[in-house]
């Protein structure tokens, strides 16, 4: 018989959720930058000037 997988703790569940939220936020920021400044690398550097 196989052992049952360990139940995730609140800490690991919370860290996974925070990590997911950060990835979503990063994707939204990238989408906004591409929408606003275009796909050329020059557009991103102009945004920071």
C-alpha positions, 0 to 999 in steps of 0.5 A: 500500500502507498502512503497518503500524500502529506496534507499541505500546511497553511503556510505552504498553501498561502505561499503558493497562493501569493506566488500565483498572485505575483505571477498574475500581476506580472503578466498583467503589467507586461500586457499593459506595457505591450499594449501601451508601448508596443512590442519593440524593446525600444518602447520599454526603454522609453517608458523608463526614461 
